[in-house]
Amino acid sequence: MASGLLPEHIGPLVDRLRAGDHQSVSLPDVAALTEVLMRSLESYFKSIDLTIYAECQSLADYIDDARIEISSLSPENSDTVGIPRAGLELEAIV
């Protein structure tokens, strides 16, 4: 974790713990560090949720565009048997 994200009094505690200095740690320090970590994780998971939402929205837009394109197709050669069958097939797809 970047030290810029930690409050001033938490940074030295984290550095001390990383260095293997296992002196007793006060409960308020542990609580403050836990709070900072929870906020960091919350921010991270919110960004993931937004990414997934944007990808789903993009996929939904692509499907909608494909449906519109398929529904706008029209046969160029008319025959009395093929056109109704093709129309039913397109309707089933859309």
C-alpha positions as CSV (number, residue, x, y, z in Angstrom):
1,M,0.0,0.0,0.0
2,A,1.4,3.4,-0.9
3,S,2.3,5.4,2.1
4,G,0.4,8.5,0.7
5,L,-2.8,6.7,1.3
6,L,-2.1,6.2,5.0
7,P,-2.7,8.8,7.8
8,E,0.6,10.1,9.2
9,H,0.5,8.1,12.4
10,I,-0.3,4.9,10.6
11,G,2.5,5.0,8.1
12,P,5.3,4.4,10.7
13,L,3.3,1.6,12.3
14,V,3.0,-0.2,8.9
15,D,6.7,0.3,8.2
16,R,7.6,-1.0,11.7
17,L,5.4,-4.1,11.1
18,R,6.9,-4.7,7.7
19,A,10.4,-4.5,9.2
20,G,9.5,-7.3,11.6
21,D,9.5,-5.2,14.7
22,H,6.9,-6.9,16.7
23,Q,6.6,-4.5,19.6
24,S,3.1,-4.3,21.1
25,V,0.7,-2.4,19.0
26,S,-2.1,-0.3,20.6
27,L,-5.7,-1.2,19.9
28,P,-6.4,2.3,18.4
29,D,-3.5,1.8,16.0
30,V,-4.9,-1.5,14.9
31,A,-8.4,-0.1,14.5
32,A,-7.1,2.9,12.5
33,L,-5.1,0.6,10.2
34,T,-8.1,-1.7,9.7
35,E,-10.3,1.3,8.8
36,V,-7.8,2.5,6.2
37,L,-7.6,-1.0,4.7
38,M,-11.4,-1.3,4.6
39,R,-11.7,2.0,2.8
40,S,-9.1,1.0,0.3
41,L,-10.8,-2.3,-0.4
42,E,-14.2,-0.6,-0.7
43,S,-12.8,1.8,-3.2
44,Y,-11.3,-1.1,-5.2
45,F,-14.5,-3.1,-5.3
46,K,-16.6,-0.1,-6.3
47,S,-14.2,0.4,-9.3
48,I,-14.6,-3.2,-10.3
49,D,-18.4,-3.0,-10.1
50,L,-18.4,0.1,-12.4
51,T,-16.2,-1.7,-14.9
52,I,-18.5,-4.7,-15.0
53,Y,-21.5,-2.5,-15.3
54,A,-19.9,-0.6,-18.2
55,E,-19.0,-3.9,-20.0
56,C,-22.5,-5.2,-19.6
57,Q,-24.0,-1.9,-20.9
58,S,-21.7,-2.1,-23.9
59,L,-22.8,-5.7,-24.6
60,A,-26.5,-4.7,-24.3
61,D,-26.0,-1.9,-26.7
62,Y,-24.3,-4.2,-29.2
63,I,-27.1,-6.7,-29.0
64,D,-29.7,-3.9,-29.4
65,D,-27.9,-2.6,-32.5
66,A,-27.7,-6.2,-33.9
67,R,-31.5,-6.6,-33.4
68,I,-32.2,-3.4,-35.1
69,E,-30.0,-4.3,-38.0
70,I,-31.5,-7.7,-38.4
71,S,-35.1,-6.4,-38.2
72,S,-34.3,-3.9,-41.0
73,L,-33.1,-6.6,-43.5
74,S,-35.4,-6.9,-46.5
75,P,-35.2,-9.5,-49.3
76,E,-34.2,-8.2,-52.7
77,N,-35.8,-11.0,-54.8
78,S,-39.4,-11.7,-54.1
79,D,-40.8,-15.1,-54.4
80,T,-44.1,-16.2,-52.9
81,V,-42.7,-19.1,-50.8
82,G,-39.3,-17.9,-49.7
83,I,-40.2,-14.4,-48.5
84,P,-42.8,-15.5,-45.9
85,R,-40.5,-18.3,-44.6
86,A,-37.5,-15.8,-44.4
87,G,-39.7,-13.3,-42.7
88,L,-40.7,-15.9,-40.1
89,E,-37.1,-16.8,-39.6
90,L,-36.0,-13.2,-39.1
91,E,-38.9,-12.6,-36.8
92,A,-37.8,-15.6,-34.7
93,I,-34.3,-14.2,-34.5
94,V,-35.4,-10.8,-33.5
